[in-house]
Amino acid sequence: MYNRKKPLEEIPEENTKVWTCETDGCNSWMRDNFAFDHVPTCLMCNAPMVSGEKMLPILTNSNGDLKTLKKGTPIM
């Protein structure tokens, strides 16, 4: 039988540094190069996060290093 669907492309993956929530019931995680803090807290449950690695599709962060940005606006 003829199928018109094109074969899916292989998406390149690499081992990526991530932060994972250490709470048992929470599944949240974030890429290290998208984190604002050197040691972030979980956005879902405010628990500490631990560093690890995952095989993820390659993404480039065009914003540079987010950890060097100043937080807040100075009040004069």
C-alpha positions in Angstrom: 0.0 0.0 0.0 1.3 3.5 -0.9 1.8 6.0 2.0 2.4 9.7 1.2 4.0 10.5 4.5 7.7 11.5 4.3 10.1 9.7 6.6 10.9 11.8 9.7 14.3 13.3 9.9 16.7 12.3 12.7 17.0 15.1 15.2 20.6 15.4 16.5 20.9 14.9 20.2 23.7 15.4 22.7 24.4 15.0 26.4 23.2 18.2 28.0 23.7 19.5 31.5 20.4 19.9 33.3 19.0 20.7 36.7 16.4 18.2 38.0 14.1 18.7 41.0 15.1 16.4 43.9 11.5 16.1 45.2 10.1 12.6 44.6 6.7 13.6 43.2 8.0 16.5 41.0 9.2 15.8 37.4 10.5 19.3 36.6 13.9 20.0 35.1 15.6 22.7 33.1 18.7 23.0 30.8 21.7 24.6 32.6 22.2 27.2 29.9 18.6 28.4 30.3 18.8 28.7 34.2 19.1 32.2 35.8 20.9 31.0 39.0 24.1 29.0 39.5 22.0 26.6 41.8 18.3 27.1 40.8 15.3 26.2 42.8 12.3 24.3 41.3 9.7 26.6 39.8 6.9 24.2 40.6 7.6 23.3 44.3 10.5 25.6 45.3 12.7 22.6 46.3 16.4 22.6 45.6 17.5 21.2 42.3 20.5 18.8 41.5 22.8 18.9 38.5 22.7 16.0 36.0 22.8 15.1 32.3 20.1 14.1 29.7 20.2 13.2 26.1 18.3 16.1 24.5 17.9 17.7 21.1 20.5 20.3 20.4 19.4 23.9 21.1 21.4 27.1 21.1 20.6 29.9 23.5 21.0 33.2 21.7 20.8 35.2 24.9 24.2 34.1 26.1 24.9 33.3 29.7 21.7 34.1 31.7 23.5 33.7 35.0 25.5 36.9 34.4 22.4 39.2 34.0 21.7 41.5 36.9 18.4 40.8 38.6 15.9 43.5 39.5 15.8 47.2 38.8 17.8 49.6 41.0 15.6 52.1 42.9 17.0 55.6 43.2 
